[in-house]
Amino acid sequence: MALRKYSKHLAWALPLMVFLFDFVDMQWMFSHEPGLTDEVVMRYQLLLLPGILFFPPLPAILFNCVLAGLIGAVASWLGKFRPRSTP
């Protein structure tokens, strides 16, 4: 019941959270800039999944946000339906 009340915000809240997560991940990687190691690059790429499977890093962030928007829209749409009570 409580989650249904907030499900209308999933369409915009999920992409925002994914973008912020990817942005913080990018800042973390760039903080290691003078001496990037293979381990740092591998963790950066793993944190950008699933978008990094199809695109380079910056378009992968956009892909992740669009995917989160679609999932949020579907979850918001499904949250509008109430289960029928059985007598």
PyMOL Python script that loads the backbone (N, CA, C, O; Angstrom):
from pymol import cmd

cmd.read_pdbstr("""\
ATOM      1  N   MET A   1       0.816  -1.182   0.000  1.00  0.00           N
ATOM      2  CA  MET A   1       0.000   0.000   0.000  1.00  0.00           C
ATOM      3  C   MET A   1       0.868   1.257   0.000  1.00  0.00           C
ATOM      4  O   MET A   1       0.598   2.193  -0.753  1.00  0.00           O
ATOM      5  N   ALA A   2       1.882   1.287   0.817  1.00  0.00           N
ATOM      6  CA  ALA A   2       2.730   2.480   0.903  1.00  0.00           C
ATOM      7  C   ALA A   2       3.536   2.681  -0.372  1.00  0.00           C
ATOM      8  O   ALA A   2       3.750   3.819  -0.792  1.00  0.00           O
ATOM      9  N   LEU A   3       3.979   1.613  -0.984  1.00  0.00           N
ATOM     10  CA  LEU A   3       4.753   1.741  -2.217  1.00  0.00           C
ATOM     11  C   LEU A   3       3.885   2.217  -3.366  1.00  0.00           C
ATOM     12  O   LEU A   3       4.375   2.909  -4.259  1.00  0.00           O
ATOM     13  N   ARG A   4       2.615   1.865  -3.367  1.00  0.00           N
ATOM     14  CA  ARG A   4       1.716   2.289  -4.432  1.00  0.00           C
ATOM     15  C   ARG A   4       1.568   3.809  -4.427  1.00  0.00           C
ATOM     16  O   ARG A   4       1.394   4.424  -5.479  1.00  0.00           O
ATOM     17  N   LYS A   5       1.636   4.406  -3.251  1.00  0.00           N
ATOM     18  CA  LYS A   5       1.503   5.858  -3.132  1.00  0.00           C
ATOM     19  C   LYS A   5       2.657   6.576  -3.833  1.00  0.00           C
ATOM     20  O   LYS A   5       2.468   7.650  -4.404  1.00  0.00           O
ATOM     21  N   TYR A   6       3.844   5.986  -3.790  1.00  0.00           N
ATOM     22  CA  TYR A   6       5.021   6.622  -4.385  1.00  0.00           C
ATOM     23  C   TYR A   6       5.346   6.098  -5.775  1.00  0.00           C
ATOM     24  O   TYR A   6       6.303   6.564  -6.393  1.00  0.00           O
ATOM     25  N   SER A   7       4.582   5.149  -6.282  1.00  0.00           N
ATOM     26  CA  SER A   7       4.906   4.557  -7.575  1.00  0.00           C
ATOM     27  C   SER A   7       4.743   5.548  -8.721  1.00  0.00           C
ATOM     28  O   SER A   7       5.337   5.351  -9.781  1.00  0.00           O
ATOM     29  N   LYS A   8       3.958   6.606  -8.542  1.00  0.00           N
ATOM     30  CA  LYS A   8       3.796   7.582  -9.616  1.00  0.00           C
ATOM     31  C   LYS A   8       5.079   8.374  -9.873  1.00  0.00           C
ATOM     32  O   LYS A   8       5.220   8.992 -10.929  1.00  0.00           O
ATOM     33  N   HIS A   9       5.996   8.362  -8.937  1.00  0.00           N
ATOM     34  CA  HIS A   9       7.248   9.099  -9.091  1.00  0.00           C
ATOM     35  C   HIS A   9       8.369   8.250  -9.705  1.00  0.00           C
ATOM     36  O   HIS A   9       9.455   8.766  -9.970  1.00  0.00           O
ATOM     37  N   LEU A  10       8.121   6.979  -9.930  1.00  0.00           N
ATOM     38  CA  LEU A  10       9.183   6.111 -10.436  1.00  0.00           C
ATOM     39  C   LEU A  10       9.651   6.498 -11.830  1.00  0.00           C
ATOM     40  O   LEU A  10      10.820   6.296 -12.160  1.00  0.00           O
ATOM     41  N   ALA A  11       8.774   7.046 -12.651  1.00  0.00           N
ATOM     42  CA  ALA A  11       9.137   7.381 -14.031  1.00  0.00           C
ATOM     43  C   ALA A  11      10.239   8.431 -14.099  1.00  0.00           C
ATOM     44  O   ALA A  11      11.038   8.419 -15.035  1.00  0.00           O
ATOM     45  N   TRP A  12      10.298   9.334 -13.132  1.00  0.00           N
ATOM     46  CA  TRP A  12      11.372  10.327 -13.163  1.00  0.00           C
ATOM     47  C   TRP A  12      12.418  10.073 -12.076  1.00  0.00           C
ATOM     48  O   TRP A  12      13.564  10.497 -12.223  1.00  0.00           O
ATOM     49  N   ALA A  13      12.054   9.398 -11.001  1.00  0.00           N
ATOM     50  CA  ALA A  13      13.006   9.196  -9.904  1.00  0.00           C
ATOM     51  C   ALA A  13      14.062   8.147 -10.243  1.00  0.00           C
ATOM     52  O   ALA A  13      15.231   8.321  -9.897  1.00  0.00           O
ATOM     53  N   LEU A  14      13.674   7.067 -10.912  1.00  0.00           N
ATOM     54  CA  LEU A  14      14.665   6.037 -11.266  1.00  0.00           C
ATOM     55  C   LEU A  14      15.734   6.562 -12.220  1.00  0.00           C
ATOM     56  O   LEU A  14      16.916   6.336 -11.964  1.00  0.00           O
ATOM     57  N   PRO A  15      15.375   7.262 -13.324  1.00  0.00           N
ATOM     58  CA  PRO A  15      16.443   7.795 -14.186  1.00  0.00           C
ATOM     59  C   PRO A  15      17.346   8.787 -13.462  1.00  0.00           C
ATOM     60  O   PRO A  15      18.550   8.832 -13.714  1.00  0.00           O
ATOM     61  N   LEU A  16      16.768   9.583 -12.562  1.00  0.00           N
ATOM     62  CA  LEU A  16      17.584  10.530 -11.808  1.00  0.00           C
ATOM     63  C   LEU A  16      18.575   9.812 -10.904  1.00  0.00           C
ATOM     64  O   LEU A  16      19.737  10.206 -10.818  1.00  0.00           O
ATOM     65  N   MET A  17      18.123   8.763 -10.231  1.00  0.00           N
ATOM     66  CA  MET A  17      19.027   8.007  -9.362  1.00  0.00           C
ATOM     67  C   MET A  17      20.118   7.302 -10.170  1.00  0.00           C
ATOM     68  O   MET A  17      21.273   7.258  -9.749  1.00  0.00           O
ATOM     69  N   VAL A  18      19.750   6.753 -11.331  1.00  0.00           N
ATOM     70  CA  VAL A  18      20.745   6.084 -12.173  1.00  0.00           C
ATOM     71  C   VAL A  18      21.758   7.091 -12.691  1.00  0.00           C
ATOM     72  O   VAL A  18      22.956   6.807 -12.711  1.00  0.00           O
ATOM     73  N   PHE A  19      21.288   8.281 -13.117  1.00  0.00           N
ATOM     74  CA  PHE A  19      22.216   9.295 -13.604  1.00  0.00           C
ATOM     75  C   PHE A  19      23.173   9.731 -12.495  1.00  0.00           C
ATOM     76  O   PHE A  19      24.377   9.847 -12.721  1.00  0.00           O
ATOM     77  N   LEU A  20      22.641   9.969 -11.306  1.00  0.00           N
ATOM     78  CA  LEU A  20      23.508  10.376 -10.198  1.00  0.00           C
ATOM     79  C   LEU A  20      24.525   9.290  -9.851  1.00  0.00           C
ATOM     80  O   LEU A  20      25.684   9.593  -9.570  1.00  0.00           O
ATOM     81  N   PHE A  21      24.098   8.032  -9.868  1.00  0.00           N
ATOM     82  CA  PHE A  21      25.016   6.927  -9.598  1.00  0.00           C
ATOM     83  C   PHE A  21      26.114   6.870 -10.659  1.00  0.00           C
ATOM     84  O   PHE A  21      27.289   6.720 -10.325  1.00  0.00           O
ATOM     85  N   ASP A  22      25.737   6.989 -11.941  1.00  0.00           N
ATOM     86  CA  ASP A  22      26.728   6.951 -13.013  1.00  0.00           C
ATOM     87  C   ASP A  22      27.651   8.165 -12.971  1.00  0.00           C
ATOM     88  O   ASP A  22      28.840   8.052 -13.266  1.00  0.00           O
ATOM     89  N   PHE A  23      27.106   9.325 -12.605  1.00  0.00           N
ATOM     90  CA  PHE A  23      27.920  10.533 -12.516  1.00  0.00           C
ATOM     91  C   PHE A  23      28.941  10.423 -11.387  1.00  0.00           C
ATOM     92  O   PHE A  23      30.103  10.790 -11.562  1.00  0.00           O
ATOM     93  N   VAL A  24      28.518   9.923 -10.244  1.00  0.00           N
ATOM     94  CA  VAL A  24      29.446   9.732  -9.123  1.00  0.00           C
ATOM     95  C   VAL A  24      30.501   8.699  -9.489  1.00  0.00           C
ATOM     96  O   VAL A  24      31.666   8.842  -9.119  1.00  0.00           O
ATOM     97  N   ASP A  25      30.104   7.667 -10.209  1.00  0.00           N
ATOM     98  CA  ASP A  25      31.052   6.663 -10.676  1.00  0.00           C
ATOM     99  C   ASP A  25      32.087   7.282 -11.604  1.00  0.00           C
ATOM    100  O   ASP A  25      33.273   6.966 -11.512  1.00  0.00           O
ATOM    101  N   MET A  26      31.642   8.169 -12.503  1.00  0.00           N
ATOM    102  CA  MET A  26      32.569   8.825 -13.420  1.00  0.00           C
ATOM    103  C   MET A  26      33.531   9.741 -12.648  1.00  0.00           C
ATOM    104  O   MET A  26      34.721   9.790 -12.958  1.00  0.00           O
ATOM    105  N   GLN A  27      33.022  10.459 -11.655  1.00  0.00           N
ATOM    106  CA  GLN A  27      33.892  11.322 -10.856  1.00  0.00           C
ATOM    107  C   GLN A  27      34.902  10.505 -10.063  1.00  0.00           C
ATOM    108  O   GLN A  27      36.051  10.917  -9.903  1.00  0.00           O
ATOM    109  N   TRP A  28      34.473   9.342  -9.564  1.00  0.00           N
ATOM    110  CA  TRP A  28      35.391   8.464  -8.835  1.00  0.00           C
ATOM    111  C   TRP A  28      36.512   7.995  -9.750  1.00  0.00           C
ATOM    112  O   TRP A  28      37.675   7.963  -9.347  1.00  0.00           O
ATOM    113  N   MET A  29      36.162   7.629 -10.993  1.00  0.00           N
ATOM    114  CA  MET A  29      37.194   7.169 -11.916  1.00  0.00           C
ATOM    115  C   MET A  29      38.161   8.309 -12.256  1.00  0.00           C
ATOM    116  O   MET A  29      39.374   8.108 -12.294  1.00  0.00           O
ATOM    117  N   PHE A  30      37.617   9.505 -12.501  1.00  0.00           N
ATOM    118  CA  PHE A  30      38.485  10.622 -12.853  1.00  0.00           C
ATOM    119  C   PHE A  30      39.326  11.106 -11.677  1.00  0.00           C
ATOM    120  O   PHE A  30      40.321  11.800 -11.888  1.00  0.00           O
ATOM    121  N   SER A  31      38.959  10.764 -10.458  1.00  0.00           N
ATOM    122  CA  SER A  31      39.786  11.140  -9.312  1.00  0.00           C
ATOM    123  C   SER A  31      41.089  10.347  -9.298  1.00  0.00           C
ATOM    124  O   SER A  31      42.048  10.741  -8.635  1.00  0.00           O
ATOM    125  N   HIS A  32      41.127   9.245 -10.015  1.00  0.00           N
ATOM    126  CA  HIS A  32      42.344   8.444 -10.144  1.00  0.00           C
ATOM    127  C   HIS A  32      43.123   8.805 -11.412  1.00  0.00           C
ATOM    128  O   HIS A  32      43.996   8.045 -11.830  1.00  0.00           O
ATOM    129  N   GLU A  33      42.824   9.943 -12.023  1.00  0.00           N
ATOM    130  CA  GLU A  33      43.296  10.297 -13.359  1.00  0.00           C
ATOM    131  C   GLU A  33      44.802  10.196 -13.581  1.00  0.00           C
ATOM    132  O   GLU A  33      45.198   9.587 -14.575  1.00  0.00           O
ATOM    133  N   PRO A  34      45.670  10.742 -12.736  1.00  0.00           N
ATOM    134  CA  PRO A  34      47.093  10.683 -13.107  1.00  0.00           C
ATOM    135  C   PRO A  34      47.615   9.260 -13.266  1.00  0.00           C
ATOM    136  O   PRO A  34      48.510   9.023 -14.078  1.00  0.00           O
ATOM    137  N   GLY A  35      47.082   8.321 -12.518  1.00  0.00           N
ATOM    138  CA  GLY A  35      47.585   6.961 -12.615  1.00  0.00           C
ATOM    139  C   GLY A  35      46.461   5.949 -12.716  1.00  0.00           C
ATOM    140  O   GLY A  35      46.300   5.105 -11.835  1.00  0.00           O
ATOM    141  N   LEU A  36      45.669   6.031 -13.804  1.00  0.00           N
ATOM    142  CA  LEU A  36      44.577   5.067 -13.973  1.00  0.00           C
ATOM    143  C   LEU A  36      45.149   3.665 -14.112  1.00  0.00           C
ATOM    144  O   LEU A  36      46.061   3.425 -14.903  1.00  0.00           O
ATOM    145  N   THR A  37      44.609   2.764 -13.346  1.00  0.00           N
ATOM    146  CA  THR A  37      45.036   1.375 -13.438  1.00  0.00           C
ATOM    147  C   THR A  37      43.953   0.562 -14.131  1.00  0.00           C
ATOM    148  O   THR A  37      42.831   1.035 -14.314  1.00  0.00           O
ATOM    149  N   ASP A  38      44.287  -0.638 -14.506  1.00  0.00           N
ATOM    150  CA  ASP A  38      43.306  -1.525 -15.136  1.00  0.00           C
ATOM    151  C   ASP A  38      42.162  -1.835 -14.184  1.00  0.00           C
ATOM    152  O   ASP A  38      41.017  -1.985 -14.610  1.00  0.00           O
ATOM    153  N   GLU A  39      42.471  -1.932 -12.892  1.00  0.00           N
ATOM    154  CA  GLU A  39      41.441  -2.241 -11.898  1.00  0.00           C
ATOM    155  C   GLU A  39      40.402  -1.123 -11.814  1.00  0.00           C
ATOM    156  O   GLU A  39      39.206  -1.397 -11.714  1.00  0.00           O
ATOM    157  N   VAL A  40      40.847   0.130 -11.853  1.00  0.00           N
ATOM    158  CA  VAL A  40      39.928   1.266 -11.781  1.00  0.00           C
ATOM    159  C   VAL A  40      39.041   1.305 -13.024  1.00  0.00           C
ATOM    160  O   VAL A  40      37.836   1.532 -12.917  1.00  0.00           O
ATOM    161  N   VAL A  41      39.621   1.087 -14.188  1.00  0.00           N
ATOM    162  CA  VAL A  41      38.847   1.102 -15.429  1.00  0.00           C
ATOM    163  C   VAL A  41      37.852  -0.057 -15.451  1.00  0.00           C
ATOM    164  O   VAL A  41      36.718   0.114 -15.899  1.00  0.00           O
ATOM    165  N   MET A  42      38.259  -1.227 -14.977  1.00  0.00           N
ATOM    166  CA  MET A  42      37.360  -2.380 -14.956  1.00  0.00           C
ATOM    167  C   MET A  42      36.181  -2.140 -14.013  1.00  0.00           C
ATOM    168  O   MET A  42      35.047  -2.476 -14.354  1.00  0.00           O
ATOM    169  N   ARG A  43      36.426  -1.569 -12.839  1.00  0.00           N
ATOM    170  CA  ARG A  43      35.328  -1.267 -11.909  1.00  0.00           C
ATOM    171  C   ARG A  43      34.388  -0.228 -12.501  1.00  0.00           C
ATOM    172  O   ARG A  43      33.171  -0.330 -12.341  1.00  0.00           O
ATOM    173  N   TYR A  44      34.939   0.770 -13.182  1.00  0.00           N
ATOM    174  CA  TYR A  44      34.123   1.796 -13.834  1.00  0.00           C
ATOM    175  C   TYR A  44      33.214   1.155 -14.876  1.00  0.00           C
ATOM    176  O   TYR A  44      32.027   1.474 -14.943  1.00  0.00           O
ATOM    177  N   GLN A  45      33.752   0.268 -15.677  1.00  0.00           N
ATOM    178  CA  GLN A  45      32.951  -0.380 -16.706  1.00  0.00           C
ATOM    179  C   GLN A  45      31.904  -1.310 -16.105  1.00  0.00           C
ATOM    180  O   GLN A  45      30.796  -1.406 -16.634  1.00  0.00           O
ATOM    181  N   LEU A  46      32.225  -1.988 -15.024  1.00  0.00           N
ATOM    182  CA  LEU A  46      31.248  -2.864 -14.381  1.00  0.00           C
ATOM    183  C   LEU A  46      30.102  -2.069 -13.765  1.00  0.00           C
ATOM    184  O   LEU A  46      28.957  -2.522 -13.765  1.00  0.00           O
ATOM    185  N   LEU A  47      30.409  -0.884 -13.241  1.00  0.00           N
ATOM    186  CA  LEU A  47      29.363  -0.070 -12.635  1.00  0.00           C
ATOM    187  C   LEU A  47      28.442   0.566 -13.668  1.00  0.00           C
ATOM    188  O   LEU A  47      27.347   1.016 -13.329  1.00  0.00           O
ATOM    189  N   LEU A  48      28.877   0.607 -14.926  1.00  0.00           N
ATOM    190  CA  LEU A  48      28.035   1.167 -15.982  1.00  0.00           C
ATOM    191  C   LEU A  48      27.194   0.111 -16.699  1.00  0.00           C
ATOM    192  O   LEU A  48      26.565   0.408 -17.715  1.00  0.00           O
ATOM    193  N   LEU A  49      27.177  -1.100 -16.187  1.00  0.00           N
ATOM    194  CA  LEU A  49      26.350  -2.133 -16.816  1.00  0.00           C
ATOM    195  C   LEU A  49      24.887  -1.754 -16.699  1.00  0.00           C
ATOM    196  O   LEU A  49      24.539  -1.141 -15.689  1.00  0.00           O
ATOM    197  N   PRO A  50      24.024  -2.048 -17.602  1.00  0.00           N
ATOM    198  CA  PRO A  50      24.140  -2.810 -18.835  1.00  0.00           C
ATOM    199  C   PRO A  50      24.550  -1.972 -20.038  1.00  0.00           C
ATOM    200  O   PRO A  50      24.842  -2.527 -21.097  1.00  0.00           O
ATOM    201  N   GLY A  51      24.578  -0.643 -19.900  1.00  0.00           N
ATOM    202  CA  GLY A  51      24.852   0.217 -21.047  1.00  0.00           C
ATOM    203  C   GLY A  51      26.211   0.018 -21.675  1.00  0.00           C
ATOM    204  O   GLY A  51      26.354   0.180 -22.887  1.00  0.00           O
ATOM    205  N   ILE A  52      27.220  -0.328 -20.886  1.00  0.00           N
ATOM    206  CA  ILE A  52      28.575  -0.478 -21.398  1.00  0.00           C
ATOM    207  C   ILE A  52      28.697  -1.686 -22.330  1.00  0.00           C
ATOM    208  O   ILE A  52      29.663  -1.795 -23.085  1.00  0.00           O
ATOM    209  N   LEU A  53      27.723  -2.586 -22.276  1.00  0.00           N
ATOM    210  CA  LEU A  53      27.748  -3.740 -23.182  1.00  0.00           C
ATOM    211  C   LEU A  53      27.487  -3.328 -24.622  1.00  0.00           C
ATOM    212  O   LEU A  53      27.929  -4.006 -25.549  1.00  0.00           O
ATOM    213  N   PHE A  54      26.772  -2.224 -24.821  1.00  0.00           N
ATOM    214  CA  PHE A  54      26.363  -1.816 -26.159  1.00  0.00           C
ATOM    215  C   PHE A  54      27.025  -0.538 -26.653  1.00  0.00           C
ATOM    216  O   PHE A  54      27.135  -0.335 -27.863  1.00  0.00           O
ATOM    217  N   PHE A  55      27.469   0.330 -25.744  1.00  0.00           N
ATOM    218  CA  PHE A  55      27.952   1.655 -26.132  1.00  0.00           C
ATOM    219  C   PHE A  55      29.230   2.005 -25.376  1.00  0.00           C
ATOM    220  O   PHE A  55      29.551   1.368 -24.373  1.00  0.00           O
ATOM    221  N   PRO A  56      29.966   3.021 -25.854  1.00  0.00           N
ATOM    222  CA  PRO A  56      31.078   3.568 -25.065  1.00  0.00           C
ATOM    223  C   PRO A  56      30.530   4.261 -23.803  1.00  0.00           C
ATOM    224  O   PRO A  56      29.317   4.438 -23.684  1.00  0.00           O
ATOM    225  N   PRO A  57      31.393   4.649 -22.875  1.00  0.00           N
ATOM    226  CA  PRO A  57      30.921   5.107 -21.557  1.00  0.00           C
ATOM    227  C   PRO A  57      29.884   6.234 -21.541  1.00  0.00           C
ATOM    228  O   PRO A  57      28.882   6.102 -20.838  1.00  0.00           O
ATOM    229  N   LEU A  58      30.067   7.321 -22.271  1.00  0.00           N
ATOM    230  CA  LEU A  58      29.100   8.416 -22.164  1.00  0.00           C
ATOM    231  C   LEU A  58      27.728   8.055 -22.734  1.00  0.00           C
ATOM    232  O   LEU A  58      26.724   8.343 -22.082  1.00  0.00           O
ATOM    233  N   PRO A  59      27.632   7.441 -23.917  1.00  0.00           N
ATOM    234  CA  PRO A  59      26.309   6.989 -24.352  1.00  0.00           C
ATOM    235  C   PRO A  59      25.737   5.883 -23.467  1.00  0.00           C
ATOM    236  O   PRO A  59      24.520   5.715 -23.402  1.00  0.00           O
ATOM    237  N   ALA A  60      26.598   5.130 -22.786  1.00  0.00           N
ATOM    238  CA  ALA A  60      26.114   4.087 -21.874  1.00  0.00           C
ATOM    239  C   ALA A  60      25.353   4.705 -20.712  1.00  0.00           C
ATOM    240  O   ALA A  60      24.368   4.133 -20.245  1.00  0.00           O
ATOM    241  N   ILE A  61      25.796   5.869 -20.237  1.00  0.00           N
ATOM    242  CA  ILE A  61      25.082   6.558 -19.157  1.00  0.00           C
ATOM    243  C   ILE A  61      23.695   6.962 -19.644  1.00  0.00           C
ATOM    244  O   ILE A  61      22.712   6.795 -18.921  1.00  0.00           O
ATOM    245  N   LEU A  62      23.605   7.492 -20.862  1.00  0.00           N
ATOM    246  CA  LEU A  62      22.312   7.865 -21.428  1.00  0.00           C
ATOM    247  C   LEU A  62      21.419   6.638 -21.604  1.00  0.00           C
ATOM    248  O   LEU A  62      20.227   6.684 -21.299  1.00  0.00           O
ATOM    249  N   PHE A  63      21.991   5.552 -22.092  1.00  0.00           N
ATOM    250  CA  PHE A  63      21.229   4.313 -22.260  1.00  0.00           C
ATOM    251  C   PHE A  63      20.696   3.821 -20.915  1.00  0.00           C
ATOM    252  O   PHE A  63      19.540   3.408 -20.819  1.00  0.00           O
ATOM    253  N   ASN A  64      21.529   3.864 -19.884  1.00  0.00           N
ATOM    254  CA  ASN A  64      21.096   3.431 -18.551  1.00  0.00           C
ATOM    255  C   ASN A  64      19.952   4.289 -18.034  1.00  0.00           C
ATOM    256  O   ASN A  64      19.024   3.775 -17.410  1.00  0.00           O
ATOM    257  N   CYS A  65      20.013   5.598 -18.289  1.00  0.00           N
ATOM    258  CA  CYS A  65      18.947   6.490 -17.832  1.00  0.00           C
ATOM    259  C   CYS A  65      17.644   6.228 -18.582  1.00  0.00           C
ATOM    260  O   CYS A  65      16.569   6.229 -17.981  1.00  0.00           O
ATOM    261  N   VAL A  66      17.737   6.002 -19.898  1.00  0.00           N
ATOM    262  CA  VAL A  66      16.534   5.706 -20.683  1.00  0.00           C
ATOM    263  C   VAL A  66      15.936   4.371 -20.241  1.00  0.00           C
ATOM    264  O   VAL A  66      14.720   4.249 -20.100  1.00  0.00           O
ATOM    265  N   LEU A  67      16.778   3.388 -20.027  1.00  0.00           N
ATOM    266  CA  LEU A  67      16.298   2.085 -19.566  1.00  0.00           C
ATOM    267  C   LEU A  67      15.620   2.205 -18.194  1.00  0.00           C
ATOM    268  O   LEU A  67      14.576   1.597 -17.959  1.00  0.00           O
ATOM    269  N   ALA A  68      16.211   2.983 -17.301  1.00  0.00           N
ATOM    270  CA  ALA A  68      15.599   3.194 -15.989  1.00  0.00           C
ATOM    271  C   ALA A  68      14.277   3.947 -16.121  1.00  0.00           C
ATOM    272  O   ALA A  68      13.338   3.682 -15.370  1.00  0.00           O
ATOM    273  N   GLY A  69      14.195   4.874 -17.061  1.00  0.00           N
ATOM    274  CA  GLY A  69      12.942   5.580 -17.306  1.00  0.00           C
ATOM    275  C   GLY A  69      11.844   4.658 -17.792  1.00  0.00           C
ATOM    276  O   GLY A  69      10.695   4.764 -17.363  1.00  0.00           O
ATOM    277  N   LEU A  70      12.203   3.750 -18.692  1.00  0.00           N
ATOM    278  CA  LEU A  70      11.218   2.779 -19.174  1.00  0.00           C
ATOM    279  C   LEU A  70      10.755   1.851 -18.057  1.00  0.00           C
ATOM    280  O   LEU A  70       9.563   1.574 -17.923  1.00  0.00           O
ATOM    281  N   ILE A  71      11.692   1.379 -17.269  1.00  0.00           N
ATOM    282  CA  ILE A  71      11.329   0.512 -16.143  1.00  0.00           C
ATOM    283  C   ILE A  71      10.470   1.274 -15.142  1.00  0.00           C
ATOM    284  O   ILE A  71       9.496   0.732 -14.619  1.00  0.00           O
ATOM    285  N   GLY A  72      10.827   2.527 -14.874  1.00  0.00           N
ATOM    286  CA  GLY A  72      10.034   3.341 -13.955  1.00  0.00           C
ATOM    287  C   GLY A  72       8.641   3.619 -14.489  1.00  0.00           C
ATOM    288  O   GLY A  72       7.675   3.614 -13.726  1.00  0.00           O
ATOM    289  N   ALA A  73       8.522   3.863 -15.797  1.00  0.00           N
ATOM    290  CA  ALA A  73       7.208   4.107 -16.383  1.00  0.00           C
ATOM    291  C   ALA A  73       6.332   2.866 -16.307  1.00  0.00           C
ATOM    292  O   ALA A  73       5.147   2.953 -15.985  1.00  0.00           O
ATOM    293  N   VAL A  74       6.915   1.716 -16.603  1.00  0.00           N
ATOM    294  CA  VAL A  74       6.147   0.474 -16.525  1.00  0.00           C
ATOM    295  C   VAL A  74       5.751   0.174 -15.078  1.00  0.00           C
ATOM    296  O   VAL A  74       4.615  -0.218 -14.811  1.00  0.00           O
ATOM    297  N   ALA A  75       6.681   0.357 -14.156  1.00  0.00           N
ATOM    298  CA  ALA A  75       6.365   0.107 -12.744  1.00  0.00           C
ATOM    299  C   ALA A  75       5.314   1.095 -12.242  1.00  0.00           C
ATOM    300  O   ALA A  75       4.449   0.728 -11.447  1.00  0.00           O
ATOM    301  N   SER A  76       5.384   2.340 -12.698  1.00  0.00           N
ATOM    302  CA  SER A  76       4.389   3.333 -12.314  1.00  0.00           C
ATOM    303  C   SER A  76       3.020   2.962 -12.883  1.00  0.00           C
ATOM    304  O   SER A  76       2.000   3.102 -12.208  1.00  0.00           O
ATOM    305  N   TRP A  77       3.010   2.491 -14.122  1.00  0.00           N
ATOM    306  CA  TRP A  77       1.764   2.084 -14.752  1.00  0.00           C
ATOM    307  C   TRP A  77       1.172   0.872 -14.041  1.00  0.00           C
ATOM    308  O   TRP A  77      -0.036   0.811 -13.814  1.00  0.00           O
ATOM    309  N   LEU A  78       2.018  -0.086 -13.690  1.00  0.00           N
ATOM    310  CA  LEU A  78       1.536  -1.273 -12.981  1.00  0.00           C
ATOM    311  C   LEU A  78       1.089  -0.948 -11.559  1.00  0.00           C
ATOM    312  O   LEU A  78       0.219  -1.626 -11.012  1.00  0.00           O
ATOM    313  N   GLY A  79       1.676   0.083 -10.960  1.00  0.00           N
ATOM    314  CA  GLY A  79       1.298   0.466  -9.607  1.00  0.00           C
ATOM    315  C   GLY A  79      -0.080   1.093  -9.514  1.00  0.00           C
ATOM    316  O   GLY A  79      -0.639   1.207  -8.423  1.00  0.00           O
ATOM    317  N   LYS A  80      -0.635   1.501 -10.652  1.00  0.00           N
ATOM    318  CA  LYS A  80      -1.969   2.102 -10.647  1.00  0.00           C
ATOM    319  C   LYS A  80      -3.062   1.065 -10.444  1.00  0.00           C
ATOM    320  O   LYS A  80      -4.167   1.388 -10.009  1.00  0.00           O
ATOM    321  N   PHE A  81      -2.745  -0.174 -10.760  1.00  0.00           N
ATOM    322  CA  PHE A  81      -3.762  -1.218 -10.646  1.00  0.00           C
ATOM    323  C   PHE A  81      -3.810  -1.742  -9.222  1.00  0.00           C
ATOM    324  O   PHE A  81      -2.774  -1.966  -8.596  1.00  0.00           O
ATOM    325  N   ARG A  82      -4.983  -1.929  -8.733  1.00  0.00           N
ATOM    326  CA  ARG A  82      -5.159  -2.475  -7.394  1.00  0.00           C
ATOM    327  C   ARG A  82      -5.543  -3.951  -7.519  1.00  0.00           C
ATOM    328  O   ARG A  82      -6.343  -4.323  -8.377  1.00  0.00           O
ATOM    329  N   PRO A  83      -4.976  -4.765  -6.671  1.00  0.00           N
ATOM    330  CA  PRO A  83      -5.384  -6.178  -6.723  1.00  0.00           C
ATOM    331  C   PRO A  83      -6.828  -6.328  -6.265  1.00  0.00           C
ATOM    332  O   PRO A  83      -7.285  -5.644  -5.349  1.00  0.00           O
ATOM    333  N   ARG A  84      -7.522  -7.227  -6.918  1.00  0.00           N
ATOM    334  CA  ARG A  84      -8.919  -7.464  -6.542  1.00  0.00           C
ATOM    335  C   ARG A  84      -8.972  -8.305  -5.281  1.00  0.00           C
ATOM    336  O   ARG A  84      -8.228  -9.272  -5.123  1.00  0.00           O
ATOM    337  N   SER A  85      -9.854  -7.921  -4.406  1.00  0.00           N
ATOM    338  CA  SER A  85     -10.005  -8.698  -3.175  1.00  0.00           C
ATOM    339  C   SER A  85     -11.004  -9.826  -3.423  1.00  0.00           C
ATOM    340  O   SER A  85     -12.024  -9.646  -4.088  1.00  0.00           O
ATOM    341  N   THR A  86     -10.686 -10.963  -2.880  1.00  0.00           N
ATOM    342  CA  THR A  86     -11.569 -12.111  -3.043  1.00  0.00           C
ATOM    343  C   THR A  86     -12.524 -12.177  -1.854  1.00  0.00           C
ATOM    344  O   THR A  86     -12.129 -11.933  -0.714  1.00  0.00           O
ATOM    345  N   PRO A  87     -13.783 -12.509  -2.133  1.00  0.00           N
ATOM    346  CA  PRO A  87     -14.755 -12.534  -1.025  1.00  0.00           C
ATOM    347  C   PRO A  87     -14.577 -13.726  -0.122  1.00  0.00           C
ATOM    348  O   PRO A  87     -15.319 -13.881   0.848  1.00  0.00           O
TER     349      PRO A  87
END
""", "prot")
cmd.dss("prot")
cmd.show_as("cartoon", "prot")
cmd.util.cbc("prot")
cmd.orient("prot")
